[in-house]
């Protein structure tokens, strides 16, 4: 009986310690909430949707124009149709993005309403500024690549001697480094401006989420 009682005490104390440990565990950041699998699957379906004429299943990826014997003119017509489809999808995606932003604003209003009353205006301004400055990294890389190729083609079109072409290549590499540094500077400035909309304690908390390599050592002064 004493042995059973001792075991029971150990179990109870173990549960109490676990509960204490759980109470000491800091809450998970809200950004750790993953997007729903249904949302991710819906986006993936849209991203990988077969284009017109595509056979895309059972380990096969081909266009019907490559399977059915076609003339060069017919292939050109197929290519034109696929490009027109891509353009139409971009137009639809642009409209959908606008609708998504409107829906986000609707639900963001609910989030603002859930915050302490005294901090709602500041939080709203911070979110609005953050959304205005947001852009996907792919946009930056695509723009950088497009301008790089244009500059490269312009340099090579001059029929310059090899030593001048080598100089142009070095200039292009320097240009790329400069553009990336400008992007980093812009990110750092956005972080500073964003923090200027918050109070000192909020800046301190936001710093925990700041992945910039160079974080301001002192809290920026509020405007």
Secondary structure, DSSP 4 states (H G I P E B T S, - for coil): -HHHHHHHHHHHHHHHHHHHHHHHSPPPPGGGSPPPHHHHHHHHHHHTPPPTTEEEETTEEEEHHHHS---HHHHHHHHHHHHHHHHHHHHHHHHHHHHHHHHHHHHHHHHHHHS-GGGHHHHHHHHHHHHHH---HHHHHHHHHHHHHHHHHHHHTT---HHHHHHHHHHHHHHHHHHHHHHHHHHHHHHHHHHTTS-HHHHHHHHTT---SS--SSPPPP-
